[in-house]
Amino acid sequence: MTTTNYINSGYITKMGDASTNDGTAGRPVDSIDYPHSGLIKALNVMASTGHTVLNGSIGSGSKNFNMDMDDTTSSGYTTITVRAGTIVREGVLVSISQATLTEIASGSPTDVQFIEQGSSGENFYHVIVVNSSNVIKIRNPAAKDKVADLTNGDIPIAVLRAQNSETPTARHLQYLTTDVQSNSLSIAYDNSDVYTEMSKITAASGGTTIEVATAGGDFIIDNTDADKKIAMRLGSDTTATAFEIRNNSDAAKFSVDGAGTTDVKSLSLGTAGELTITESSDDITIKNTVSDKDIIFNVNDGGVNTEVMRIDGATSVVGIGTNAPDATLHIKATSGNNPVLKLENASTTANDEPALLFDRSAGSGSAGAIADGDNIGQIIFRSRNDAGTPESIDYASIIAEVSDVSDGTEDSKLIIYNYKGGTSCEYMRFGSSIIVNNGGANIDFVVEGDSETHLLFTDAGNDRVGIGNNTPMNILQINHTGADTDDGIMVVREDSSTADGDLLGGIGFDSTDGNVPSSITQASAFIASYATEDHATTDKGGNLKFGVSLIDDDDDIGSTVLANVGPPDTISGADSVHAGFNSRATTVKVGAGTYAPTTGDSGLLILFNDPNSNLTLPSINHTNAEGVQFTVFNNTGSDIDGQIAVSNSATINGAAASASDDIETYKAATFIATGNNTWARIG
């Protein structure tokens, strides 16, 4: 086996065999090297497209695209092994894999085959290339003494001269590579026909440097396409600073540390360092070191430069949508009907709801402790009036207040204010009780039903309550239609086992002089209903009782029942009972003196308990007093004579009162008014 190694020196070489193609001695020289057309094609490709074939260290000291030729095939044809290498295609470094090219006797060769053409001594020049797909190929010439044409996208590596019946040692190879070990980029402009460098990019073991070469020149990275960004991307090597900007004192002013080290990295913009971004440990601080200057966040919204957020350096407030914030956080929307502030919690856990927290951590008490009466939160609804004065009005507000901070007995209040007639009024207060209109303003309270607009109405201006109406004429007025479910008031005992004699409910009348009774049956007067049998769906018996406190009765004692509507309470021994009205007669006991009732005392039973008891009947001087009556019972044990008198010369049974108007002992007489100053005696 014969194998010949052609070493790539890294230079464009003259055509020669393995023994002469050795670097400096193998470089092409005019009038000696043939053909120059291979050089011209290679230079043309490099100059016109910017492609470069590099010769750098690959593997263990081997050069790029070194070629091994051998003739181990049974027919003696040559096989060429092209080692791996690198190229620069359109400014991008590309690694090329090793390839094998083979010699064939005849026919049409593929792009990895070549033919020994012509007669012995005739030269055919093949070109070994990296094609547009970055794969090593070989191009065959059309005739002797010609260099093969290139295909679009080919980058030539070498020219191979092939003659019939020659051995690999005799093959001539012309390399078209360059020994590029480093590369820099100079950027210049035409300054009155002078090449004037403005900036340059250079590389070294420590990284890449972009330098503004001309004093006073600006370095600008500008993306003029609206809504597009300028991105700096980190590669896989994050062990060192990925991007850094330094000042003229070589001090790092902006640095992106891919490894996340604890070194302090910073960014300062402007001659006075108006913006500083620092990073230490895992914290990032954005700091404006210039007094009273703001930090502003701008975006390009559809081609328009728009400020979206500002941190005010003078007052330490933040504005979103406004460049003049006047609160710790000021959010302003100028268009659209979307919420100005949205709180969203996407958690699927049951109690992970969006929460708005008001936390007052210090108060007015000693050492900043929260004290009774401190406000702990407030929501204000502010706008303007049609005159624009005052500039703002707090139309409504909600205030939370601590009323007791004692451990274990904490109390609080929630108060709702609203404007009424040009004045802020307290509408509702939640505390130890729920109070409506605590300030006593003319604020009505209305509860609407499904069809009733004033199911409950409190008339604040007149201090009245209406049920079913909005014009109550008294402290309480209830309107109804007389229909079933809408015909009055129901007082219902809530009991599953109401028994005979149980109180069903009632109304009591009393005063605040002395104790107000806790039971209607202790009231100065009451109307009460009692069950007259055990209640069930088929038994609903009941009665009404009228009771009063007697003269000189104390408070908080049971009142006396004086009348009953319904059956009597006691029916034992009776053959039958019929419901009706029964009452106790109102009685006056008269001693040794004169009793003079008024017409309002009609119906009295007057007991004469002393022989010197006297009665003067009231004056009846108008006909609407007809029916006024009094019954006198002689309980003295002796006859009374001439002791019944009348006022205003009234008559009794058509005659003046006289001694004949006597009443025998244990007898009674009833006096009834029948007309103007006219009495009739019965008995």
Steps between C-alpha positions, in 0.01 A plus 500: 500500500624846412362801697622855443421783742472854361549748787293824478737787573217749531601703190389510138771278347641425158421174331735234634535148632524396862874562513482863386163610647651595833421856590726787401675299230165406351351847467409599143737721305417671171657350184564169680166376638233361266209557480421837656132456407439294820634786707287748313182296562578460870579870543185593309281293733668641811483861381145496366324297772710545810566126533824392664657157543684492830806299596499461880582231750253212495547183708851399593703745301351421158425784261166586342413294193828301495466237231612137491520322165539123460468241221389200702218402266547185292513703181756744631268805495555776754283576804529852654410555866435869575534569871250714693544878503329836537384775268347844538186525289344843477666600826397186694751232609394154376656162591535258209501122545763265351419358154631236256550558126563205266650455154308312228621368164228638273142620476333798657642569846282612790592800714723276718682329207768602249641345176858471365436639153709539189837351421804465718653841568178696446384706800139519622426738790225396743374738772422369852228722656261544789161525327201717597388229744842513671604153382837419333459425123726485190441674164639341177648710214356498150839474318869473560694797631171638631391560859154365578219752525338567838134456587307783668582497872828307464796602715825360348740315730761373254575425133597138419708428185439150368688317217439155370692216669668718765541389862374695804851619559503659159164677539530875522285697747451877522346616836280809493469552878610787722682488830258727684564489876300808600260749346383853579237724342561863412196726437575825318336776299605714207641822647582712192642199312690390809439161668405613850455225755210565743495171692647154501434154641797296624532162670742364759514215749309715749205569267379735226549877507284757319689828494410848378827595332441870432495743793161657555316245289179338624431129518128439436300178493171599343203289394273731302237234440200577723420251778822302435775437748879482524604172663833385647507124535724288724669188364562173683812637669370682808819485705601859425342838440294472183474869412674804642523875440794689652584871530825669395654406837439132423240480779209266436182708463267231364551128533292187451648218704399165352643305793298692760805591710484729801708774336323836489398585143364839404352710222534879497352716228557873463786724602382520861396136534126574486420126488688231691417130504700295752503131583650338806436147629151426361349850540460749215470868581387768256623830641497859379787671681410851378288691752128546419522333157248245380525147361281477190387192307408563136371268226451541127124462459423475129789730409421754773736544794274451804581531868340212695651541848693760699670484840512856630834569666387817678197358682570123489169420329423274202280589204361254246348678202579843648816713511375697802419244771357646821462182705732221612361304200304702242336303216335698220311377194409740219290276273318168481251337734729235644563494877771741612615246760444124476588246769507141373595177675514196269555250783265200508515479881163575665607796716760658269274788399626837368552711812536874556673558834506823701762457775560786745810387686545812718251727673451803722567320828824497698800379297281495191256237628146485361261683734123512543346731240779458241393473136649185346387534139307723264362485145418838346291566187600844368386710203410861404181703482375685192663825613836338551520647851610371733753318288397163644211368711506177698152396391513172694735318734530187712699525824610219733568599862625316808274563799664259747854362464493300826629146450206260491226767487591676174224709339489692174275721290439527127342831396358593158477869403314648204415851377149636565398854410860620467612349831676178585271289721545175684261256336578174679713381790594143587620459859344355814179552300408594143392864487343676202525882485706530819554871434126578505485643147187502285584161348210261441549125524311289246467124464333392177317175442441312179200712411475742795728803459470596868482172686670688784541876498649723768414867454803668660370853451171430688633223728241249382496144373285371222435139403354477154503879457743792474280768662440376856271732697606378844799343667395172335256449215426170334319494168339186363256399227273281712594195297619173641871539599456881486242601762677606820739387774546141618637431848586129502624281785781282363433180692439145385293415812279798590275404793176635646576826684827576317556863404472542122617862498381851561565872524611684814473869585732660755740791559872549564423643849611205705605174342370414157355152552656201330158332461182647357304349791685741733417809291286787624244373253505208259300302250601136492383182336507157668438152370173356633592143407800298393583612146513272199393518138139439614509700825582870499286638787602834646378812680592863565567640844521866597711584800621805689721586793286622787561838659808491723623169352882474483693432178605149398191331652218327317217721372134426585273351231174694493327371186489191287381440141429133439399208716556518876815348640301271731237270346500213752141407603338699217260323268611724211717806442455778247773750415429865564626809679529499876667755725540621859284801595700811577418578860528810718454477876370820659543573873382799699530747218374600155611322181455699173580292187529641149329376187827319419442280806178360353424141601638520852362295786492743796485340847373715791690358797413774752165650603648838405597394147381745227495498116478796261412395143689697230344772290348373178477803273527345160317218334807298398541395865185292490553155648742608770411288801590435861375229737484581873485217758411577861744294704458703822250279688247787516292698255650801322276796440561818306864410436479488115548847344530626144697784336352785306141446633459178306189292556463140608198328353365844405529662841764677697715293722342465840488303821287246327810384305580256774649153476415236751777310667654229283304632203626662180389765251635575151505853363508536116534828304215521248534858379625848581519515883255214517556187703289187523508285815453125482442324828 
